[in-house]
């Protein structure tokens, strides 16, 4: 597996957040091919604390460009990003988004 920490950051490759609740959200991104003309073998979604501690990494097949992130804490800030790994193992990284979950009870 590629070392995602050596990923090339891609300006203009952003993630979108939908249906944000107190404990989850829908994460969506543009396919890697539209940004660097390389198809992704797979994607890795990353959710970190604001301090930078990795909380979750999820592998998503290269033909899928969204997932639902679950198990978050209400009223908490997170940093969210996506890595795309191409057919030769080169990792690319989206810009990070900072989100704050809504108030409420943990579901």
PABA-365643 format. One record per residue (C-alpha): x, y, z; residue in three letters. Coordinates in steps of 0.001 Angstrom, whole numbers, padded with zeros to 6 digits, always signed. Layout:
residues N
XYZALA/...
end
This chain:
residues 107
+000000+000000+000000UNK/+001172+003530-000739UNK/+002345+005813+001998UNK/-000510+008313+002103UNK/+001606+010680+004159UNK/+003681+011300+001011UNK/+000570+012206-000989UNK/+000714+015110-003411UNK/-001775+017818-002278UNK/-004064+018848-005132UNK/-005345+022399-005161UNK/-008853+022395-006527UNK/-009651+018870-005357UNK/-012196+019581-002678UNK/-014530+017454-000618UNK/-018186+018273-000037UNK/-020160+017656+003127UNK/-023902+016901+003048UNK/-026543+015937+005633UNK/-024424+016906+008632UNK/-025969+015695+011891UNK/-024699+015404+015454UNK/-022925+012071+014765UNK/-022471+011599+011012UNK/-022344+013186+007565UNK/-022240+012303+003889UNK/-018802+012930+002337UNK/-018486+013356-001425UNK/-015568+014186-003736UNK/-014790+014580-007435UNK/-013207+011546-009071UNK/-009419+011681-009276UNK/-009405+011400-013070UNK/-011063+014804-013447UNK/-008260+016434-011439UNK/-005034+014668-012551UNK/-006089+012548-015542UNK/-005356+009363-013564UNK/-007984+006894-012434UNK/-008072+005954-008773UNK/-007616+002324-007807UNK/-009168+003271-004491UNK/-009766+006210-002177UNK/-009052+006559+001523UNK/-011200+008900+003576UNK/-009586+010401+006659UNK/-011230+012000+009671UNK/-008959+013687+012213UNK/-009403+015685+015360UNK/-008656+019385+015001UNK/-005335+018659+016740UNK/-004438+016200+013944UNK/-005040+012817+015569UNK/-006352+010365+012971UNK/-009704+009020+014158UNK/-010862+007003+011137UNK/-009505+005825+007810UNK/-011903+004122+005401UNK/-011004+002534+002063UNK/-013477+003145-000762UNK/-013337+001479-004225UNK/-012056+003702-007057UNK/-015416+003777-008819UNK/-017187+005281-005782UNK/-016849+008955-004831UNK/-018860+009221-001633UNK/-019370+007590+001730UNK/-021155+008184+005018UNK/-018929+008945+007990UNK/-020501+007693+011235UNK/-019716+007514+014932UNK/-018773+011137+015574UNK/-019371+013113+018739UNK/-022005+015895+018887UNK/-020788+019515+018859UNK/-017252+018484+017845UNK/-014832+019771+015208UNK/-013152+017443+012734UNK/-010759+017748+009796UNK/-011822+015696+006785UNK/-009908+014782+003636UNK/-009668+012191+000884UNK/-006671+010409-000610UNK/-006790+008959-004113UNK/-004343+006191-004998UNK/-003782+005694-008741UNK/-002918+002500-010623UNK/+000850+002865-010033UNK/+000395+003555-006322UNK/+000871+007343-006419UNK/-001192+008924-003632UNK/-002911+012291-004033UNK/-004601+014303-001304UNK/-007644+016565-001401UNK/-007804+019826+000472UNK/-009031+019328+004031UNK/-012366+020616+005226UNK/-013114+021485+008835UNK/-016596+020558+009998UNK/-018448+020897+013284UNK/-021118+018332+014092UNK/-024471+019586+015263UNK/-025601+019645+018863UNK/-027533+016646+020041UNK/-027309+013251+021621UNK/-024969+010552+020445UNK/-027025+008075+018415UNK/
end
